Amino acid sequence: MAQICQRFSHQANSTKQVTYNRIRNALRSIGVSASVLMCTPALMPRKPRETTVTDVDFERVFRVARPACQLAMLLAREAGLRQGTLLRLNLSNVNFERRELTGRTKRSATYNVPMTQRLYERLLWAGQGVRDRQQPLISQYKQRIDGSNYHAWYLSQMLREAQKRAGLPKAGWTLHDLRRTAARRLYEATGDLRKVQRFLAHANPQMTLWYLGNMAVELLPEDIETITPRKEGTHGA
């Protein structure tokens, strides 16, 4: 069992868990003993990723990125959309009159996010050449050389290329890091976890806390005072 699971050691913990469960179910269905199933390697505890993107780095990359990549960067940073969701975004998800983006995202969750002025103008331009309202807006800029639409891997490649042209370090940030950056800035500005939860389209606030990482809990001097025993003689003054 351990040797089988070793083949998936490079995967993320969440993917490993799904893979391990499928392997156990398959082995259980053919009558493998419980002692063998118990040999599944333990998953190491994960810590929230803390990578965020400064305004300077964002603008450096945005300036040299391809138009499709620019739109993706804005949708991740200013609308908090996941990569898979922004790749599917079409005119049916855009309300220009109300300046809102609405639709479904991961695990059938719904998003409803106001558009910034910058994003509004970019989407308005992208939507002018659309003939099919169901066609992804990001494909309006330019399709791949082979004629197919953009997908997650190709979009990530464009972002890495733009970071390289901008002179950023080799280990750069991702579109998901832009989403995290926006969430943390929103929390810093409002202190309202519910607003961040809505921005990220999370069904569970625990998922939102994961995005906020260490920022979610701020320890203040007055908090420590509350756990300090009061000295005798200070009661009922």
SVG drawing of the C-alpha trace seen along z (x, -y; Angstrom):
<svg xmlns="http://www.w3.org/2000/svg" viewBox="-28 -53 43 64">
<polyline fill="none" stroke="black" stroke-width="0.4" points="0.0,0.0 2.8,-2.4 4.6,-1.7 1.4,-2.4 0.9,-5.7 4.5,-6.7 3.8,-7.2 1.6,-10.2 4.0,-11.8 4.4,-14.9 0.7,-15.8 -0.9,-18.4 -2.3,-17.1 -5.9,-17.6 -5.3,-15.6 -3.4,-12.9 -6.3,-12.4 -8.7,-11.9 -6.3,-9.5 -5.6,-7.5 -9.4,-7.2 -9.9,-5.8 -7.1,-3.3 -8.5,-2.1 -12.0,-1.8 -10.6,0.2 -8.6,2.5 -11.5,3.0 -13.8,4.0 -11.5,6.9 -11.3,8.1 -7.9,6.8 -7.4,7.1 -7.9,4.2 -4.2,4.5 -3.1,3.6 -5.5,0.6 -4.0,-0.7 -0.6,-1.1 -1.6,-4.3 1.1,-7.0 0.1,-9.8 -0.4,-13.2 1.8,-16.0 -0.1,-18.9 -0.3,-21.9 0.2,-25.5 -1.5,-28.4 0.5,-29.8 1.6,-33.3 2.7,-34.7 1.2,-38.0 2.0,-40.5 2.9,-44.1 1.4,-46.8 4.8,-47.5 5.4,-43.9 1.8,-43.6 2.2,-46.7 5.6,-45.6 4.2,-42.3 0.9,-43.7 2.7,-46.2 4.5,-43.5 1.9,-40.7 -0.2,-39.7 -3.7,-41.1 -5.3,-37.7 -2.9,-37.4 -3.7,-41.0 -7.4,-40.3 -6.7,-37.2 -4.6,-39.1 -7.3,-41.7 -10.0,-39.1 -7.9,-37.3 -6.8,-40.5 -9.8,-42.8 -12.6,-40.2 -11.1,-37.4 -11.9,-34.8 -10.2,-31.4 -8.2,-30.5 -10.8,-28.0 -13.6,-30.4 -12.1,-33.3 -11.3,-31.1 -15.0,-30.4 -16.2,-33.9 -18.5,-35.1 -21.0,-37.9 -23.8,-36.0 -21.6,-36.5 -21.2,-40.3 -23.8,-43.0 -22.4,-46.2 -25.3,-48.3 -24.9,-47.2 -21.1,-46.7 -21.2,-43.2 -19.8,-39.8 -22.0,-36.8 -21.9,-33.1 -20.9,-29.7 -17.4,-28.7 -15.8,-25.8 -18.2,-23.2 -21.2,-25.0 -20.6,-28.0 -21.9,-31.3 -20.0,-34.6 -21.3,-38.1 -18.6,-40.7 -18.6,-44.5 -16.3,-45.5 -13.6,-48.1 -13.4,-50.8 -10.3,-49.3 -11.8,-45.9 -15.1,-47.3 -13.3,-49.1 -11.3,-46.0 -14.3,-43.7 -16.3,-46.3 -13.6,-46.3 -13.4,-42.5 -17.1,-42.1 -17.5,-44.2 -16.4,-41.4 -18.4,-38.7 -20.9,-36.9 -21.8,-34.1 -22.6,-35.1 -21.4,-31.8 -17.9,-32.2 -15.2,-32.9 -14.3,-36.6 -10.6,-35.8 -10.6,-34.1 -11.5,-37.5 -7.9,-38.6 -6.2,-35.8 -6.5,-32.1 -3.7,-29.7 -1.7,-28.9 -3.5,-25.6 -6.9,-27.4 -8.1,-26.0 -9.1,-28.2 -6.9,-29.1 -6.6,-26.7 -5.1,-26.8 -1.6,-25.5 -1.2,-27.9 -2.4,-30.9 0.1,-30.0 2.9,-29.9 1.9,-33.3 2.1,-34.7 5.6,-33.2 6.8,-34.6 5.6,-38.0 7.3,-37.8 10.5,-36.9 10.2,-39.8 9.6,-42.1 12.8,-40.9 11.1,-39.2 12.8,-36.2 12.4,-32.8 10.1,-31.6 7.3,-34.0 3.7,-34.3 0.6,-32.8 -2.9,-34.0 -4.0,-32.3 -1.5,-34.5 -3.3,-37.5 -6.6,-36.2 -5.0,-35.8 -3.5,-39.3 -6.9,-40.8 -8.6,-38.9 -6.0,-40.0 -6.2,-43.6 -10.0,-43.5 -9.8,-42.1 -7.2,-44.7 -9.4,-47.5 -12.7,-46.3 -11.9,-43.8 -15.0,-42.0 -14.5,-38.2 -18.0,-38.0 -17.1,-40.4 -13.9,-38.5 -15.9,-35.2 -18.3,-36.7 -15.5,-38.1 -13.9,-34.7 -17.2,-32.9 -16.5,-30.5 -19.4,-28.5 -17.5,-27.9 -15.7,-30.8 -13.0,-28.3 -11.9,-28.3 -11.6,-32.1 -9.5,-31.9 -7.1,-29.6 -6.6,-32.3 -6.0,-34.9 -3.4,-32.8 -1.5,-34.6 -3.3,-37.8 -6.7,-36.4 -5.7,-36.6 -4.1,-39.7 -2.7,-39.6 -2.9,-42.9 -1.3,-44.1 -4.7,-44.6 -5.5,-40.9 -2.7,-39.8 -3.8,-42.0 -7.1,-40.1 -5.3,-36.9 -3.1,-38.6 -4.4,-37.8 -5.6,-40.9 -3.6,-41.9 -5.3,-41.7 -6.6,-45.0 -7.7,-46.1 -11.3,-44.7 -14.3,-46.8 -12.6,-50.2"/>
</svg>
